[in-house]
């Protein structure tokens, strides 16, 4: 089984909905990391492995979370 929470039985109300603009604003302010991988294989022989790590955040959010004294330029 999975450790995912159960879905609610009742539909989401209008006051609980989030617009796309609110969602993008929240993601850019907090930041999000997407990670994944894919393998391309032929006849059970792995030919290509793709590892992917994406950090999505606003410049202001990244600069605000940087450690003091960590300037490298």
Beta strands, then each sheet from edge to edge (+ up, - down):
strand 1: 32-42
strand 2: 45-56
sheet 1: 1+ 2-
end
